Structures are given as structure tokens and as C-alpha cells.
Amino acid sequence: MRRILFLLLIGLAGTATLVWLGVWQLQRLAWKQDMLARIDSRIAAAPVELPDDPTPETAGFLPVRVTGEILDGEILVLASMKQVGPGYRVIAPLRVGGRTVLIDRGFTTTEFEDALRSTGSFEVTGNLHWPDEVDGFTPDPDEAAGLWFARDVPSIAAALGTEPVMIIAATPTDPTILPLPVDSSGIPNDHLQYAITWFLLAAVWVVMTYFFARRLRASDPKGQDT
């Protein structure tokens, strides 16, 4: 009997823990949905002038409109597009008044890797963004070839001699480049799947506890202390 009671106690504790994890993921889902709604609202807002000292905390996804000069020199960041294939994001220095920032001009295919792209004066509308794309598996950039494997804003800015500020262009700047405006679709939101997983595991735990409790009871029909 003690073994059955101990098993039921473990079953109850395990089920409670798994259900709590599922509820926690539902709470995280609500938080993430609210965050994505706020990001979408900010992305769609009217563009403003480039702030003096933007940071990811104060100006992430902020819409801006600037008139500046795209300078010579660029960095290609390895990328791909669905139904298109491999290619690159084209990152270049953009002089705005007395300062220079980065501009992500968009996506170009490998066919135009060595194309001579337009530079000079442009009016650009886009959003400020500091992509979080670097992890422990990201290869080091091939700086000699100007090829990078992630949009690491501080490092690219240092290589091109700009402020660590990037505008993701929403307007075209070259016939060979397709603008890729920012949106919230790239921000992972898997909390519902996680919640369902935890709740399913809780149901499995209950079934397993019931099964093993029946087996123990069948092996000790008189309730003897084993």
C-alpha cells in the first residue's frame, strides 16, 4: 500500500508540474502576442527623422525617412529567399548629414554578386533594426572578401566605419536589389506549441501513473505492506 501511495504522490507532483509549465507557456504566449502587436504598430507608424542617438531599446523598429548618400564599399551577408534561392543582403554605408550609418538595401541573388550597384543621393524610407542573428555556430566573416554570415551591426559598422545603426530599407535603391522591409514574422512565437506539449505530457503522466498503480495493486491484492 505504501508503494501505491508513493506512486500516486509522484504522479500528482509530476502532473502538477507539467500542467504548471503548460500554463506558464500560455502566459508567455499572451506576453509575446502583446509584444508583436506593439512591434507591428510601431513598424506601421509614420516615419520620422533619424534620431540623434538611437539604441535598440529606444528606437528598435522605428520608422525613419532620410535623404542621404549611399557610399562606395559594401558588405554582403549570406542569405536566402523562399522560391528564389541563395543570395545576399547588401549592406552599405549611408551618409546622412554629418554622420554615417548602415543601410540594409535588401536582397540580391548570386547572379548579381559582383554587380556594380547604384550609389549617390537617395531618399530612403525604412526602419531601424539591430538583428539578433549571431550565435555560437555563426562562422567568422571573410572580411577580405566582404562576406559575412549574419547581420552583426556593431562588427559591420566597425568594418565600414559607421555608427552601429542600421536602416532596413523599404524603398528600392538599385534594380538588382529587392528591398526586404522589417516585419514581426521573423520573431519566433512557439509558446502555443510548447504549451500543448506540456499538457500532452501531463496527460501521458496521468495515464502512466494509473497504469503502474493498477499493476502494483494487482500484485498486492490484499493491500499488504510490501
N, C-alpha and C positions, 0 to 999 in steps of 0.2 A: 504493500500500500504506500509506503514511503517513497518508493521509486516512482510510482504513478503520480503522487502529489508533486514530487520534484520535477518530473517531466512536464506536468501541467503548468508549474510555476515558470519553467524555462520557456514553454510555449507562449504563455501570456506575456512575459517580458519581451520575447523576440517579436511577437505580433505588435505590441505597443510601440516598440522602437521603429519597426518598419512603417507602421501607419503614421507615426510622427514625422518620419523622413518624407513620406508622400505629401503630408500636409505642408511641411516646410517648403517643398518644391512648388506647391500651388501658391504659397505666399511669394516665393521668388518669381513665379510666373506673373503675378499681378504687378510686382515691382518692375519687372522687365517690360511688360506691356506699357506701363505708365512712362517709363524712360523712353521707349521707342516712339510713343506718341509725342513726347516733348521734343525729341530729335527731329521727327518729321515736321512738326510745327515750325521749328527753327529753320530747317532747310528751306521750307517754302516761304519764309518771311521775305520782306522787301530787302534788296541788297543795300549795304551801307558802304561808306569809305573804309579803307584798310585801317584798322586800329593802330595806335602808336606802339603798343607793346602787347600783342596778343599772346595768349597761352592756351594750351589745351583745356584748362579749367575754365577760363573766362570767355574763350572765343571758339570752342570746338563746334564745327559745322556752321559757323556764322556765314551768312551770305554776304558777299562783297562784290563791288564793281569798281574796277581800277582801269586807268589808262596808263600804260607803261610800255617799255621797250623790252622785247624778248631778245636776249643777248646770244652771241655765239657760245658754243660749248653746251653740251647736254650729256645727260646720263640716261642710259636705257636700263629699265628694270624688267627682268624676265616676267612675263605674264601670259595669260591665255584667255580666250573668249569662247563661250559655247557656240557651236556651229560655225566658228571661224578658225579656231586652232591656236597654235602658239604665236607669240609676238612679244611686244614690249610696251611698257608705259614710257612715254617720253617726258623726262623731267629736265627743265631748263631754268636758267636764271632770268628773273624778270625785274628790271629796274623801274621802280615807282618813285618818282620824285628823287629824293636824295638817298634812297635806300634800295636794297636789292633783296628780293625774296625768291622762293622757288615757285614754279608753276608746273603742275602736272597737266600736260597738254592733252593727254588721252592715250589711246591705244593705236599702235601701228603694227602691221603684220611683218613677218620676217622678210617678206619681199621688199619692203621699204626700209630695211635696217640701215642701209648706207645712203639713203636718200638725202639730198640737200634740202633741208626744211626752211620754211619762211622764218625770217627774223624781222626785227624792226618794231614799229609802233603798232600796238593793238589796244582796243578796249576789250577787257576781259570781265566776264561775269562768272562767278563760281563760288565755292565755299572753302573756308579754312578747314584744314583737316590735318591731324597728326596720326596717320595709320599705325596700328599696333600689329606689325607683321613679322617682327624679329623674334625668334625663339632659339633654343639650343641647337636646333637642327639646320638653321639658316647658314648656308655657306658664306664665307667671306667674299666681299666683292672683288671683281677683277678690275682694279682701278686703272690699270694700263689700257685695258680695252674699253673702259667706261661702261662696264656691265655689272649690274647689281641684281640681287636676288630678293630684295624686299625694299619697300619704301621706308628706309630708316632716315627720318627727316634730319636729325642732328648730324649724322655722318655724311649724308648727301650735301647738306648745307656747308659743312666744313670743306668738302671736296670742291664745291663750286664757288666758295667764298661768299655765301649769302647768309642772311638771317635764318635761323631754324624755324621758318614759317613757310607753309605750303598752301597755295591756292589750287584747288582741283577745278580745272576749267570746265564750264558748262557750255561755253561757246567755242566754235571751231577756230583754230589758229593756223591750220595747214590742210591742204586737200588730202594728204596721206595719213592724217591723224583723225581718229574718231573720238570725240570727247566722251568721257565716262563720268558724268556728274555723280556726286555722292548721293547715297540713299541709305536707308537703315536696313536694307535687305541683307547686307553682309554681316550684320551683327547677330551672332548666334542666339537663338531663343529656344532651347531644347527642354525647358523646365516641365512642360506638359508630358513629354515622353518619359522624363525621369520620374515624375510623379506616378504615372501609370505603372512603370516598372516596379517602384517600391510597393504600390498597392497590390500588384500581382504577386510579388514575393511574400507579402503579408498573408495573402490567401493561400499560397503554397505552404507557408509555415503552419497555418492553422490545420490544413489537411494532413500534413506530415505529423503534427502533434497528435491529432485524433487517431491516425493510423497506428502510431507507436504505442499510444495509450491503450488501444484495444488489444494489441499484441501482448503488452505486459499484463493486462487484466486476464486475458485468456490463459497465460502461463501461470497465473496465480489466482484461480477462480475463487478461492476461499478468503482471499484478502490477507494471506499470511504475510508476515514481515520477512521479506527476502533481502 
